Amino acid sequence: MIFFTPLIVILSLAILYGTFFIVKQQSAAVVERFGKFTSVRHSGLQLKIPIIDRVAGRLSLRIQQLDVVVETKTKDDVFVKVKVSVQYMVIKDKVYDAFYKLDYPQDQITSYVFDVVRAEVPKMILDDVFEKKDDIAIAVKSELNDAMKNYGFDIIKTLVTDIDPDAQVKESMNRINASEREKVAAQFEGDAQRILIVERAKAEAESKRLQGQGIADQRREIARGLEDSVKVLNGVDINSQEASALIVVTQHYDTLQSVGSESNSNLILLPNSPQAGSEMLNNMVASFTASNQIGEEMKKAALRKEKGNK
């Protein structure tokens, strides 16, 4: 009796352990009886017949992700590696199909991804692969949904997460992009230079216009001053020719005085020929003589006017 008591306790514990089992949240357990499917058990404490029933396997009902990298060629003969992330889950009502119809569901999904990507990408050039990656993802999801639902799997979403061309292709694309940017920069720089030249020309033209207007105003005032000087000289019985000679000599002396008032100033008169130099000298002497004569005439005219007043 004492010998059988520990054995009975051990058998009781074994039966108890074989009767109860726990299924975790968001998972399912497949129970078989003598190798034949009996039922699917979900989360919580579950019962089975010890020795006769057994838990054949467990499946997660959570969303899972499988990353598949596919190397293929584009329409313009560029080899690229496309990374597709597939998010999938076991359909709760189709645990039997998911458990018994496929040994390795990830391999099945991978095969479909390879098939769709290698069918879609060769229809596109490299630039379109980047621009239309969502179209590739939609095509993969559509194909997988139709195929994997029969096996108890639901495809939640497919994402094209990476497109990696060959290193030389990427380097060429970078050079093309850099060249385009340099071209745009050169165009902007050329436009800026053109605007600068136009504005500088406008400013110079305005400066010339104002300078010409100033010179014209200056000459106009000089002419008025000369006219007034001639009238004054005519008032003292000096004719126009004599008055003009006096004004020329006066301007000559004013010029010499202006040049001499500045330090380190040099005035060089270079005649075009010896004959021209001689004529210029004779003209200056004649101007001086005329100036003296005009001065004497002005003195005489002033004396006559004074005597007449007396």
VOZA-801808 format. One line per field, with one value per residue: residue number from 1; x, y, z of N, C-alpha, C in turn; residue in three letters. Coordinates in steps of 0.001 Angstrom, whole numbers. Atoms other than C-alpha are relative to their C-alpha. Example, Ala and Ser with C-alpha at 12.3 -4.5 7.8 and 13.67 -1.06 7.14 Angstrom:
BEGIN
i: c(1, 2)
nx: c(890, -820)
ny: c(-1190, -1190)
nz: c(0, -60)
cax: c(12300, 13670)
cay: c(-4500, -1060)
caz: c(7800, 7140)
cx: c(900, -770)
cy: c(1200, 1090)
cz: c(0, 730)
aa: c(ALA, SER)
//
This chain:
BEGIN
i: c(1, 2, 3, 4, 5, 6, 7, 8, 9, 10, 11, 12, 13, 14, 15, 16, 17, 18, 19, 20, 21, 22, 23, 24, 25, 26, 27, 28, 29, 30, 31, 32, 33, 34, 35, 36, 37, 38, 39, 40, 41, 42, 43, 44, 45, 46, 47, 48, 49, 50, 51, 52, 53, 54, 55, 56, 57, 58, 59, 60, 61, 62, 63, 64, 65, 66, 67, 68, 69, 70, 71, 72, 73, 74, 75, 76, 77, 78, 79, 80, 81, 82, 83, 84, 85, 86, 87, 88, 89, 90, 91, 92, 93, 94, 95, 96, 97, 98, 99, 100, 101, 102, 103, 104, 105, 106, 107, 108, 109, 110, 111, 112, 113, 114, 115, 116, 117, 118, 119, 120, 121, 122, 123, 124, 125, 126, 127, 128, 129, 130, 131, 132, 133, 134, 135, 136, 137, 138, 139, 140, 141, 142, 143, 144, 145, 146, 147, 148, 149, 150, 151, 152, 153, 154, 155, 156, 157, 158, 159, 160, 161, 162, 163, 164, 165, 166, 167, 168, 169, 170, 171, 172, 173, 174, 175, 176, 177, 178, 179, 180, 181, 182, 183, 184, 185, 186, 187, 188, 189, 190, 191, 192, 193, 194, 195, 196, 197, 198, 199, 200, 201, 202, 203, 204, 205, 206, 207, 208, 209, 210, 211, 212, 213, 214, 215, 216, 217, 218, 219, 220, 221, 222, 223, 224, 225, 226, 227, 228, 229, 230, 231, 232, 233, 234, 235, 236, 237, 238, 239, 240, 241, 242, 243, 244, 245, 246, 247, 248, 249, 250, 251, 252, 253, 254, 255, 256, 257, 258, 259, 260, 261, 262, 263, 264, 265, 266, 267, 268, 269, 270, 271, 272, 273, 274, 275, 276, 277, 278, 279, 280, 281, 282, 283, 284, 285, 286, 287, 288, 289, 290, 291, 292, 293, 294, 295, 296, 297, 298, 299, 300, 301, 302, 303, 304, 305, 306, 307, 308, 309, 310)
nx: c(831, -909, -716, 879, 447, -723, 290, 1328, -146, -680, 955, 1037, -576, -195, 1322, 439, -813, 382, 1398, 136, -1067, 323, -250, -253, 801, -330, -591, 942, -627, 652, 38, 212, 281, -626, -522, 1055, 422, 1210, 549, -901, 258, -482, -640, 630, -267, 691, -31, -132, -97, -1416, -550, 747, -103, -1262, -77, -877, -767, 572, -171, 220, 1020, -464, -513, -1420, -610, -1033, -751, -488, -857, 52, -894, 580, -516, 1009, 175, -1207, -1123, -683, 304, 355, 487, 1241, 361, 1446, 408, 1367, 623, 1041, 446, 840, 1429, 410, 928, -632, -1220, -215, -671, -1335, -876, -142, -203, -1355, -1035, -799, 733, -910, -568, 1046, 137, -1204, 99, 943, -617, -981, 702, 661, -1000, -729, 921, 361, -1150, -562, 814, -243, -1363, -441, 667, 1388, 4, 52, 1234, 1189, -209, 1300, 681, -600, 513, 1406, 27, -422, 1071, 1125, -349, -121, 1325, 741, -620, -210, 1262, 317, -820, 333, -789, 503, -1078, 448, -597, -1330, -723, -1319, -739, -1344, -369, -1448, -668, -1434, -778, -398, 1198, 261, -1007, 364, 1181, -458, -715, 1019, 686, -925, -135, 1230, -6, -998, 584, 971, -751, -622, 1052, 323, -1140, 28, 1093, -415, -977, 692, 729, -994, -516, 1073, 182, -1188, 116, 1021, -566, -988, 731, 594, -1095, -397, 1059, -80, -1241, 232, 906, -778, -886, 842, 385, -1193, -274, 1066, -283, -1183, 450, 714, -994, -719, 922, 74, -1288, -54, 894, -650, -1122, 579, 463, -1140, -490, -903, 775, 133, -1252, -942, 506, -278, -1438, -245, 549, -885, -1223, 378, 147, -1340, -656, 712, -460, -1356, 97, 567, -1034, -1070, 446, -189, -1389, -362, 784, -790, 772, -843, 678, -714, 553, -84, -1108, -694, 776, 1137, -520, -315, 1264, 596, -758, 375, 1357, -59, -585, 1017, 1023, -528, -35, 1384, 451, -571, 687, 1346, -114, -237, 1233, 941, -407, 347, 1456, 403, -364, 905, 1288, -120, -23, 1332, 862, -350)
ny: c(-1207, -1140, -63, -488, -1378, -966, 242, -554, -1473, -377, 199, -1026, -1262, 107, -118, -1399, -833, 313, -377, -1454, -773, -1430, -643, -1425, -974, -185, 1212, 1120, 1315, 1051, 1241, 1222, 1234, 1101, -522, -597, -1315, 9, -1342, -1158, -638, -1380, -419, 382, 1340, 971, 1406, 1051, 1345, 372, 1119, 158, -1268, -732, -1300, 218, -1204, -1286, -1052, -1366, -751, -1385, -426, 294, -662, 750, -858, 753, -794, 570, -631, 116, -944, -937, -58, -589, 905, -340, 974, -623, 854, -555, 600, -35, 440, 539, 148, 1013, 632, 1186, -271, 719, 1084, 932, 526, 1349, -119, -552, 975, 1264, -99, -470, 268, -1207, -1087, -1082, 339, -194, -1447, -452, 393, -891, -1331, 74, 119, -1262, -1063, 260, -215, -1412, -911, -59, -833, -1398, -503, -152, -1134, 380, 928, -832, -776, 856, 1115, 351, 900, 1326, 521, 372, 1220, 1108, 269, 613, 1377, 790, 188, 1039, 1311, 423, 195, 1426, 700, -490, -1178, -1283, -956, -1302, -1088, 219, -1268, -3, -817, -376, 269, -196, 325, 284, -1141, -854, -712, -1073, -1037, -712, -820, -1147, -918, -660, -964, -1101, -772, -772, -1098, -968, -685, -967, -1050, -833, -821, -1070, -915, -770, -978, -1051, -830, -783, -1071, -954, -783, -893, -1080, -855, -804, -1013, -1008, -783, -856, -1080, -881, -787, -957, -1082, -735, -845, -1070, -953, -752, -912, -1107, -806, -792, -991, -1076, -714, -845, -1146, -897, -699, -985, -1143, -705, -770, -1155, -972, -627, -883, -1213, -938, -263, 1038, 794, 1436, 715, -308, 628, 1440, 196, -214, 1138, 1141, -186, 146, 1435, 593, -262, 755, 1392, 73, -178, 1216, 1045, -347, 60, 1364, 443, 1141, -43, -275, -317, 185, -317, 679, -299, 1102, -248, -1259, -1100, -204, -598, -1406, -714, -112, -1027, -1297, -314, -409, -1358, -928, -126, -878, -1385, -480, -216, -1270, -1085, -116, -626, -1440, -599, -63, -1126, -1251, -150, -380, -1406, -831, 19, -798, -1412, -381, -182, -1290)
nz: c(0, -57, 1286, 1065, -248, 839, 1406, 272, 8, 1243, 1102, -129, 474, 1443, 633, -168, 893, 1366, 232, 104, 681, 118, 1298, -246, 738, 1403, 554, 107, -124, 792, -796, 785, -748, 733, 1266, 812, -490, -821, -226, -165, -1292, -65, -1254, -1263, -513, 853, -435, 1007, -600, -100, 773, 1260, 729, -142, 689, 1158, 308, -377, 1004, -471, 734, 111, 1311, 161, 1155, 716, 923, 1156, 888, 1347, 975, 1336, 992, 493, 1457, 570, -274, -1250, -1043, -1275, -1082, -537, -1283, -212, -1336, 39, -1318, 150, -1229, 165, -183, -1204, 354, 932, -611, 557, 1299, -199, -650, 710, 1445, 318, -992, -181, 661, 385, 1303, 1000, 201, 698, 1409, 672, 99, 1087, 1274, 359, 189, 1238, 1114, 97, 131, 1357, 877, -335, -60, -1385, -637, -286, -1139, -1205, -29, -40, -943, -592, 940, -205, -1274, 185, 806, -862, -964, 700, 341, -1225, -609, 735, -173, -1381, -727, 79, -986, -1335, -350, 497, 253, -513, 780, 586, 134, 637, -968, 469, 1395, -33, 1268, -52, -500, 1124, 460, -964, 201, 1234, -298, -789, 896, 833, -857, -261, 1234, 173, -965, 447, 1148, -516, -684, 1030, 594, -942, -49, 1241, -98, -928, 692, 1029, -681, -496, 1134, 465, -967, 53, 1218, -250, -892, 750, 933, -778, -397, 1181, 300, -975, 248, 1182, -378, -787, 900, 789, -882, -240, 1202, 128, -940, 501, 1118, -558, -601, 1076, 594, -924, 40, 1249, -136, -882, 735, 1033, -661, -151, 1356, 494, 951, -324, 279, -1078, -1222, 74, -246, -1421, -757, 226, -795, -1411, -276, 43, -1278, -1036, 97, -561, -1440, -574, 20, -933, -1397, -482, -64, 847, 1227, 1208, 1201, 1182, 1261, 1081, 1332, 950, 945, -306, 528, -881, -1232, 276, 118, -1320, -716, 572, -449, -1395, -42, 513, -1031, -1055, 539, 66, -1362, -459, 703, -528, -1318, 196, 493, -1099, -852, 691, 2, -1348, -210, 769, -655, -1225, 382, 449, -1178, -629)
cax: c(0, 2805, 4508, 1471, 743, 3593, 2814, -826, 176, 2510, -146, -2691, -380, 396, -3283, -4016, -1180, -2315, -5922, -5501, -3543, -3451, -3726, -2234, -3982, -4021, -3090, -4798, -4036, -4814, -5918, -5651, -6974, -4882, -3392, -6738, -7838, -10385, -10731, -9189, -8856, -8490, -7134, -7839, -7780, -8679, -9380, -8406, -8405, -5008, -2980, -5724, -5716, -2672, -1888, -533, 576, -43, -486, -148, -3132, -1085, -38, 3343, 5785, 7932, 10652, 11453, 14344, 13946, 16687, 15344, 15955, 14125, 12990, 16136, 18377, 19250, 19495, 17794, 17068, 13486, 12627, 8954, 7539, 4430, 2205, -73, -2015, -3830, -7595, -9237, -11882, -9367, -6800, -7284, -6308, -3346, -2043, -2617, -2428, 1010, 4135, 6063, 3719, 6628, 8160, 4842, 4483, 8072, 7427, 4399, 6316, 9149, 6678, 4782, 7818, 9662, 6545, 5923, 9369, 10669, 7801, 9147, 12232, 14273, 12719, 9230, 10153, 10777, 7691, 5312, 6453, 2924, 1611, 4061, 2914, -754, -62, 1756, -1059, -3727, -1906, -1149, -4699, -6176, -3676, -3198, -6852, -7257, -4586, -6133, -3936, -5045, -2629, -3008, -607, 2386, 5019, 7930, 10366, 13587, 14756, 18493, 20057, 23592, 26282, 27514, 23959, 23471, 26738, 25637, 22272, 24033, 26276, 23244, 21480, 24578, 24953, 21315, 21716, 24910, 23065, 20245, 22758, 24587, 21296, 20448, 23952, 23691, 20334, 21787, 24739, 22420, 20242, 23340, 24661, 21281, 20897, 24473, 23851, 20647, 22480, 25291, 22817, 21009, 24342, 25301, 21921, 22214, 25828, 24820, 21964, 24381, 26827, 23989, 22785, 26352, 26859, 23489, 24442, 27857, 26162, 23841, 26782, 28636, 25557, 25266, 28995, 28725, 25739, 27680, 30720, 28537, 27231, 30702, 31144, 32960, 31867, 31001, 34308, 36351, 34080, 34487, 38271, 38213, 36033, 38321, 41378, 39556, 38599, 42199, 43505, 40792, 41900, 45544, 44554, 42446, 45306, 47821, 45667, 46155, 49460, 51261, 49239, 50735, 49348, 50856, 49764, 50800, 50189, 49586, 52314, 54931, 52770, 49767, 51915, 53091, 49538, 48379, 51205, 50350, 46693, 47576, 49784, 47021, 44558, 46829, 47252, 43522, 42925, 45280, 43657, 40219, 41377, 42664, 39450, 37429, 39480, 38979, 35267, 34987, 36841, 34619, 31536, 32821, 33534, 30103, 28442, 30325)
cay: c(0, 2378, 1516, 2362, 5744, 7743, 6073, 7080, 10667, 10815, 9377, 11832, 14766, 13479, 13106, 16551, 18094, 16305, 17430, 21191, 23555, 27305, 29205, 32720, 35859, 36449, 32857, 29585, 25929, 22987, 19811, 16348, 12984, 10058, 12239, 13502, 17119, 17625, 21319, 24779, 26270, 29993, 32005, 30820, 27595, 24593, 20864, 17783, 14068, 13029, 10624, 10541, 14222, 16338, 19941, 19555, 23147, 26797, 29765, 33468, 35611, 38826, 40858, 39669, 41171, 39495, 41455, 40194, 41569, 41010, 41700, 42424, 44495, 47583, 48395, 50480, 47551, 48729, 46109, 47114, 45508, 46088, 45495, 44635, 44428, 42214, 42543, 39523, 37631, 34306, 34597, 33595, 31468, 29729, 28453, 24929, 26027, 28055, 25132, 22208, 23585, 25201, 23966, 27232, 30164, 32641, 30769, 30873, 34615, 35156, 33253, 35397, 38610, 37538, 36668, 39986, 42255, 40559, 40945, 44635, 46260, 45180, 47201, 50451, 52574, 53308, 56721, 55232, 52539, 55268, 57262, 54285, 52184, 52384, 50731, 47882, 47515, 47448, 44804, 42623, 42982, 42132, 39002, 37850, 38417, 36265, 33472, 33461, 33681, 30110, 29171, 31088, 34194, 37804, 40283, 43524, 45735, 45605, 48328, 48941, 50181, 50365, 50608, 50164, 50452, 49415, 51637, 52883, 53782, 55767, 57589, 58440, 59679, 61888, 63333, 64039, 65740, 67789, 68824, 69911, 71984, 73581, 74401, 76082, 77955, 79165, 80361, 82302, 83764, 84785, 86436, 88311, 89507, 90594, 92566, 94141, 95191, 96617, 98567, 99820, 100952, 102704, 104452, 105489, 106782, 108780, 110130, 111176, 112804, 114769, 115658, 116911, 118876, 120433, 121365, 122831, 124867, 125998, 127103, 128840, 130825, 131637, 132891, 135061, 136426, 137213, 138914, 141076, 141892, 142982, 145217, 146830, 147420, 148834, 151296, 152848, 153223, 149923, 148051, 144337, 143202, 144995, 143727, 140126, 140467, 141872, 139009, 136392, 137903, 138080, 134404, 133568, 135264, 133661, 130225, 130921, 132140, 128990, 126698, 128613, 128473, 124715, 123284, 120761, 121863, 121868, 123427, 122290, 123815, 121587, 123081, 120702, 122377, 125147, 127340, 126774, 127618, 130841, 131823, 131065, 133256, 136080, 135838, 136040, 139119, 140704, 139953, 141573, 144647, 144898, 144564, 147480, 149596, 148809, 149749, 153079, 153743, 152929, 155450, 158141, 157465, 157718, 161097, 162495, 161404, 163055, 166365, 166280, 165948, 168981)
caz: c(0, 878, -2438, -4572, -2942, -4608, -7919, -7684, -6877, -9859, -12182, -10863, -11504, -14993, -15808, -14385, -16372, -19539, -19067, -18708, -20951, -21446, -24735, -24694, -25873, -29660, -30399, -31249, -30455, -32726, -30878, -32464, -31290, -32364, -35127, -36431, -36154, -33395, -32632, -32485, -29021, -28358, -25425, -21888, -19844, -22029, -21446, -23408, -22846, -21511, -23612, -26238, -27215, -27832, -28833, -32357, -32675, -31911, -34255, -33526, -34522, -34377, -37407, -38607, -41079, -43684, -45538, -49039, -51126, -54869, -57405, -60872, -64006, -65209, -68739, -69328, -68271, -64771, -62034, -58795, -55442, -54324, -50680, -50069, -46538, -46283, -43225, -42769, -40145, -39687, -40158, -36884, -38559, -40825, -38370, -39734, -43291, -42047, -40000, -42331, -45879, -45718, -44016, -44541, -45282, -45372, -48291, -50124, -49595, -50728, -53957, -54793, -54052, -56355, -59087, -58968, -58606, -61462, -63591, -62823, -62556, -66002, -67507, -66019, -66448, -63343, -62660, -62876, -60358, -57771, -58758, -58996, -56055, -54629, -57795, -57250, -53638, -54682, -57317, -54768, -52216, -54788, -55917, -52384, -51146, -53881, -53251, -49466, -48410, -49578, -47047, -44152, -44289, -44677, -46269, -44308, -46253, -48560, -48646, -51009, -48381, -50392, -54004, -54349, -57830, -58636, -57090, -60489, -61476, -58268, -58874, -62426, -61173, -58633, -61349, -63562, -60687, -59857, -63505, -63671, -60534, -61868, -65095, -63179, -61030, -64159, -65656, -62520, -62412, -66084, -65461, -62511, -64595, -67395, -64993, -63466, -66882, -67931, -64717, -64947, -68528, -67465, -64639, -66973, -69556, -66893, -65668, -69189, -69680, -66463, -67261, -70709, -69221, -66737, -69473, -71549, -68573, -67884, -71476, -71468, -68382, -69858, -72987, -70923, -68967, -72184, -73564, -70445, -70585, -74211, -73380, -70531, -72742, -75522, -72968, -72703, -76478, -77074, -80172, -80228, -81769, -79151, -76390, -77596, -77623, -74083, -72860, -74472, -72794, -69475, -69719, -70621, -67488, -65386, -66649, -65835, -62378, -61776, -62816, -60710, -57588, -57338, -56174, -58388, -61419, -64896, -68058, -71342, -74646, -77562, -81006, -83880, -86026, -85760, -87956, -85691, -82648, -84268, -85151, -81605, -80205, -82622, -81649, -77967, -78576, -80618, -77841, -75267, -77508, -78092, -74393, -73671, -76340, -74991, -71504, -72744, -74631, -71536, -69508, -72147, -72351, -68574, -68592, -71354, -69489, -66294, -68096, -69687, -66317, -65018)
cx: c(859, 716, -855, -406, 786, -291, -1346, 63, 624, -937, -1089, 501, 182, -1321, -505, 735, -393, -1412, -155, 1184, -500, 375, 139, -895, 547, 782, -1067, 776, -822, 101, -320, -286, 451, 411, -1035, -446, -1319, -626, 1112, -381, 639, 423, -811, 411, -854, 191, 183, 120, 1464, 314, -705, 117, 1373, -92, 1003, 844, -737, 325, -260, -1034, 370, 449, 1509, 531, 1120, 649, 609, 799, 72, 965, -568, 554, -1134, -34, 1224, 1262, 843, -425, -239, -413, -1194, -355, -1490, -290, -1475, -493, -1218, -394, -855, -1452, -531, -901, 630, 1331, 327, 766, 1432, 961, 291, 335, 1418, 948, 781, -688, 908, 628, -1016, -182, 1190, -70, -945, 581, 1017, -703, -584, 1027, 743, -892, -287, 1194, 596, -836, 304, 1475, 333, -717, -1436, -96, -81, -1344, -1231, 180, -1309, -785, 536, -550, -1452, -115, 393, -1111, -1182, 270, 54, -1359, -765, 564, -27, -1301, -431, 776, -230, 783, -621, 1186, -494, 526, 1339, 640, 1315, 861, 1381, 165, 1473, 608, 1465, 771, 412, -1177, -324, 1001, -299, -1199, 388, 723, -988, -721, 881, 162, -1231, -26, 1033, -518, -989, 716, 656, -1041, -379, 1125, 48, -1095, 373, 1008, -661, -757, 957, 525, -1046, -174, 1183, -44, -1049, 536, 1004, -687, -643, 1056, 445, -1051, 53, 1258, -150, -920, 734, 914, -797, -424, 1182, 293, -1064, 252, 1221, -387, -759, 955, 767, -883, -108, 1288, 109, -885, 636, 1118, -511, -487, 1083, 706, 1063, -811, 70, 1292, 1006, -444, 298, 1457, 322, -483, 899, 1248, -300, -146, 1352, 711, -685, 446, 1381, -24, -541, 1023, 1078, -411, 164, 1477, 208, -865, 890, -942, 940, -851, 818, -647, 189, 1169, 693, -789, -1196, 441, 308, -1274, -641, 702, -358, -1390, -7, 560, -1024, -1101, 452, -32, -1406, -533, 516, -704, -1404, 19, 193, -1267, -1027, 332, -403, -1502, -490, 312, -950, -1371, 15, -17, -1385, -952, 264, -554)
cy: c(1248, 175, 627, 1464, 1020, -173, 587, 1530, 460, -135, 1074, 1347, -20, 153, 1441, 924, -227, 410, 1495, 594, 1424, 488, 1503, 887, 174, -1182, -1097, -1308, -1026, -1314, -1167, -1170, -1192, 436, 636, 1319, -124, 1389, 1043, 675, 1394, 343, -404, -1391, -1000, -1413, -918, -1340, -396, -1260, -131, 1252, 626, 1322, -149, 1222, 1258, 1015, 1364, 686, 1477, 306, -234, 690, -858, 944, -862, 940, -704, 778, -245, 1096, 879, -23, 579, -734, 424, -1016, 730, -1079, 698, -749, 211, -552, -402, -184, -924, -558, -1222, 405, -895, -1196, -1047, -513, -1387, 76, 498, -1024, -1204, 147, 431, -378, 1267, 1164, 1150, -270, 213, 1486, 544, -323, 918, 1409, 29, 6, 1336, 1086, -192, 77, 1484, 911, 4, 798, 1487, 346, 316, 1141, -340, -966, 785, 716, -876, -1192, -413, -934, -1423, -639, -459, -1295, -1219, -370, -704, -1469, -888, -257, -1132, -1392, -476, -153, -1462, -819, 539, 1212, 1246, 951, 1387, 1140, -453, 1358, -237, 957, 413, -391, 350, -387, -355, 1259, 942, 803, 1155, 1137, 819, 910, 1234, 1014, 759, 1079, 1205, 886, 867, 1198, 1064, 800, 1071, 1160, 948, 904, 1157, 1028, 866, 1049, 1150, 939, 880, 1170, 1068, 882, 990, 1177, 948, 905, 1094, 1119, 890, 950, 1173, 996, 884, 1061, 1192, 843, 926, 1162, 1061, 850, 1012, 1209, 926, 900, 1083, 1193, 807, 940, 1225, 1003, 785, 1071, 1244, 801, 860, 1244, 1078, 730, 911, 1305, 1030, 181, -987, -899, -1486, -754, 231, -665, -1494, -291, 166, -1181, -1232, 113, -189, -1470, -707, 185, -740, -1468, -159, 141, -1263, -1129, 290, -72, -1388, -359, -1226, -89, 397, 252, -72, 265, -574, 349, -1185, 165, 1294, 1205, 297, 635, 1476, 817, 192, 1097, 1392, 416, 462, 1412, 1027, 198, 906, 1457, 580, 281, 1321, 1182, 199, 661, 1502, 695, 115, 1150, 1327, 238, 412, 1461, 915, 73, 857, 1478, 454, 228, 1297, 1157)
cz: c(0, -1338, -1085, 193, -816, -1479, -392, -82, -1302, -1179, 13, -525, -1522, -744, 78, -956, -1460, -334, -266, -787, -216, -1399, 243, -864, -1420, -561, -19, 71, -773, 784, -931, 931, -837, -1409, -896, 628, 754, 121, 39, 1308, 16, 1425, 1230, 451, -779, 561, -1199, 712, 65, -795, -1351, -855, 217, -756, -1133, -337, 422, -1111, 635, -883, -126, -1424, -28, -1263, -569, -1003, -1098, -884, -1351, -896, -1396, -894, -497, -1530, -694, 459, 1198, 1061, 1324, 991, 641, 1280, 241, 1393, -53, 1429, -147, 1368, -344, 252, 1119, -321, -918, 551, -556, -1315, 171, 573, -874, -1478, -389, 1119, 338, -734, -438, -1358, -1115, -314, -782, -1490, -779, -169, -1137, -1358, -442, -293, -1314, -1232, -213, -290, -1404, -993, 159, -176, 1450, 710, 363, 1169, 1310, 111, 214, 940, 676, -916, 133, 1271, -135, -799, 831, 972, -672, -311, 1245, 643, -679, 279, 1452, 791, -30, 1031, 1404, 440, -645, -149, 390, -874, -552, -262, -733, 812, -481, -1457, -132, -1346, 226, 390, -1131, -537, 937, -167, -1261, 221, 812, -875, -886, 805, 284, -1235, -248, 941, -382, -1195, 449, 688, -1006, -675, 912, 75, -1251, 12, 923, -649, -1052, 624, 504, -1121, -496, 947, 1, -1233, 174, 885, -733, -988, 724, 449, -1159, -320, 950, -196, -1207, 302, 816, -871, -819, 835, 263, -1196, -212, 916, -430, -1134, 498, 638, -1045, -641, 879, -21, -1248, 89, 866, -732, -1108, 610, 206, -1339, -461, -915, 355, -200, 1109, 1314, 19, 283, 1471, 833, -147, 849, 1478, 381, 10, 1328, 1149, 17, 600, 1513, 673, 41, 1016, 1446, 615, -5, -876, -1258, -1167, -1167, -1188, -1225, -1130, -1324, -919, -967, 396, -491, 889, 1302, -195, -96, 1362, 794, -503, 463, 1446, 136, -461, 1029, 1122, -457, -34, 1386, 542, -651, 545, 1365, -110, -475, 1112, 938, -634, 37, 1379, 273, -748, 679, 1263, -311, -449, 1145, 693, -799)
aa: c(MET, ILE, PHE, PHE, THR, PRO, LEU, ILE, VAL, ILE, LEU, SER, LEU, ALA, ILE, LEU, TYR, GLY, THR, PHE, PHE, ILE, VAL, LYS, GLN, GLN, SER, ALA, ALA, VAL, VAL, GLU, ARG, PHE, GLY, LYS, PHE, THR, SER, VAL, ARG, HIS, SER, GLY, LEU, GLN, LEU, LYS, ILE, PRO, ILE, ILE, ASP, ARG, VAL, ALA, GLY, ARG, LEU, SER, LEU, ARG, ILE, GLN, GLN, LEU, ASP, VAL, VAL, VAL, GLU, THR, LYS, THR, LYS, ASP, ASP, VAL, PHE, VAL, LYS, VAL, LYS, VAL, SER, VAL, GLN, TYR, MET, VAL, ILE, LYS, ASP, LYS, VAL, TYR, ASP, ALA, PHE, TYR, LYS, LEU, ASP, TYR, PRO, GLN, ASP, GLN, ILE, THR, SER, TYR, VAL, PHE, ASP, VAL, VAL, ARG, ALA, GLU, VAL, PRO, LYS, MET, ILE, LEU, ASP, ASP, VAL, PHE, GLU, LYS, LYS, ASP, ASP, ILE, ALA, ILE, ALA, VAL, LYS, SER, GLU, LEU, ASN, ASP, ALA, MET, LYS, ASN, TYR, GLY, PHE, ASP, ILE, ILE, LYS, THR, LEU, VAL, THR, ASP, ILE, ASP, PRO, ASP, ALA, GLN, VAL, LYS, GLU, SER, MET, ASN, ARG, ILE, ASN, ALA, SER, GLU, ARG, GLU, LYS, VAL, ALA, ALA, GLN, PHE, GLU, GLY, ASP, ALA, GLN, ARG, ILE, LEU, ILE, VAL, GLU, ARG, ALA, LYS, ALA, GLU, ALA, GLU, SER, LYS, ARG, LEU, GLN, GLY, GLN, GLY, ILE, ALA, ASP, GLN, ARG, ARG, GLU, ILE, ALA, ARG, GLY, LEU, GLU, ASP, SER, VAL, LYS, VAL, LEU, ASN, GLY, VAL, ASP, ILE, ASN, SER, GLN, GLU, ALA, SER, ALA, LEU, ILE, VAL, VAL, THR, GLN, HIS, TYR, ASP, THR, LEU, GLN, SER, VAL, GLY, SER, GLU, SER, ASN, SER, ASN, LEU, ILE, LEU, LEU, PRO, ASN, SER, PRO, GLN, ALA, GLY, SER, GLU, MET, LEU, ASN, ASN, MET, VAL, ALA, SER, PHE, THR, ALA, SER, ASN, GLN, ILE, GLY, GLU, GLU, MET, LYS, LYS, ALA, ALA, LEU, ARG, LYS, GLU, LYS, GLY, ASN, LYS)
//
